């Protein structure tokens, strides 16, 4: 059982006055069978009143508006999460079992089997699917595990190789991407093989510096939100895998929301009026409440804002944040 304190700060700096900013955020951690959100607070600068609801996938959505002129928008959330990991029986369903249950799975998990905006069914996935199937020994979850490992081994984690609207074709062409792209790759492979798969938005608590994966995990866990995927295996339910790390999800993964792909769970999405360009910065601080000695430990870093981008002038301009 792990108790984490999470602070997520998103800031937009505009090179001129903007107004009528309408925003929705999906940043409140889920409460489900493996974690509990003990507290959550959302604040904005300039100040605003927010309202919330749960969407069709069960994710918390907070809405707020800043109508007056401003040159800076800060969105800060503060959460405390209790994360549990219950032991699970090894999945025994075979790929043949999945094929036999195709009609039932298609009826019950239609949204997680058909192509979506970010996850089209592409022929370029076929060689990866064949390679994963060859490693799976006929086991359905073994196929998903092999797919996650192949993505980790064959694709380079490279911030900037893709953008927030990139789909499978971009990461397949570049051979590189970030966690958002790798989650989409795993989802695409699973769906094309007939296994329901969904996108998970959340965070990763980096391991200690002595761990060989700590450098990568500090990058993907310390700077911004993270993403992975879950596959549905008959008889076992939804099982999570992190293709960025090439292995199953552990208790250090904190879940924010589920969806068909990134488009359903974008952490921050909005529009504003004005002709100003914007600079985005993200700061995530995710730490255990206390370590084994009773002392707080903090793993945090700040993503340096990219060079200012002047957007095309138009009455309403979109705001969206990629998951690293």
Rosetta blueprint (number, residue, H / E / L):
1 X L
2 X E
3 X E
4 X E
5 X E
6 X E
7 X E
8 X E
9 X E
10 X E
11 X E
12 X E
13 X E
14 X E
15 X E
16 X E
17 X E
18 X E
19 X E
20 X E
21 X E
22 X E
23 X E
24 X E
25 X E
26 X L
27 X L
28 X L
29 X L
30 X L
31 X L
32 X L
33 X L
34 X L
35 X E
36 X E
37 X E
38 X E
39 X E
40 X E
41 X E
42 X E
43 X E
44 X E
45 X E
46 X L
47 X L
48 X L
49 X L
50 X E
51 X E
52 X E
53 X E
54 X E
55 X L
56 X L
57 X L
58 X L
59 X L
60 X E
61 X E
62 X E
63 X E
64 X E
65 X E
66 X E
67 X L
68 X L
69 X L
70 X E
71 X E
72 X E
73 X E
74 X E
75 X E
76 X E
77 X E
78 X E
79 X E
80 X E
81 X E
82 X E
83 X E
84 X L
85 X L
86 X L
87 X L
88 X L
89 X L
90 X L
91 X L
92 X L
93 X L
94 X E
95 X H
96 X H
97 X H
98 X H
99 X H
100 X H
101 X L
102 X H
103 X H
104 X H
105 X H
106 X H
107 X H
108 X H
109 X L
110 X H
111 X H
112 X H
113 X L
114 X L
115 X L
116 X L
117 X L
118 X L
119 X L
120 X L
121 X L
122 X L
123 X H
124 X H
125 X H
126 X H
127 X H
128 X H
129 X H
130 X H
131 X H
132 X H
133 X H
134 X H
135 X H
136 X H
137 X L
138 X L
139 X E
140 X H
141 X H
142 X H
143 X H
144 X H
145 X H
146 X H
147 X H
148 X H
149 X H
150 X H
151 X H
152 X H
153 X H
154 X H
155 X L
156 X E
157 X E
158 X L
159 X L
160 X L
161 X L
162 X L
163 X L
164 X L
165 X L
166 X L
167 X L
168 X H
169 X H
170 X H
171 X H
172 X H
173 X H
174 X H
175 X L
176 X E
177 X E
178 X L
179 X H
180 X H
181 X H
182 X H
183 X H
184 X H
185 X H
186 X H
187 X H
188 X H
189 X H
190 X H
191 X H
192 X H
193 X L
194 X L
195 X L
196 X L
197 X E
198 X E
199 X E
200 X E
201 X E
202 X E
203 X E
204 X E
205 X L
206 X L
207 X L
208 X L
209 X L
210 X L
211 X L
212 X L
213 X L
214 X H
215 X H
216 X H
217 X H
218 X H
219 X H
220 X H
221 X H
222 X H
223 X L
224 X L
225 X L
226 X E
227 X E
228 X E
229 X E
230 X E
231 X E
232 X E
233 X E
234 X L
235 X L
236 X L
237 X E
238 X E
239 X E
240 X E
241 X E
242 X E
243 X L
244 X L
245 X L
246 X L
247 X E
248 X E
249 X L
250 X L
251 X L
252 X L
253 X E
254 X E
255 X E
256 X E
257 X E
258 X E
259 X E
260 X L
261 X L
262 X H
263 X H
264 X H
265 X L
266 X L
267 X L
268 X E
269 X E
270 X E
271 X E
272 X E
273 X E
274 X L
275 X L
276 X L
277 X L
278 X E
279 X E
280 X E
281 X E
282 X E
283 X E
284 X E
285 X E
286 X E
287 X E
288 X E
289 X L
290 X L
291 X L
292 X L
293 X L
294 X L
295 X L
296 X L
297 X L
298 X L
299 X E
300 X E
301 X E
302 X E
303 X E
304 X L
305 X L
306 X L
307 X L
308 X L
309 X E
310 X L
311 X L
312 X L
313 X L
314 X L
315 X L
316 X E
317 X E
318 X E
319 X E
320 X E
321 X L
322 X L
323 X L
324 X L
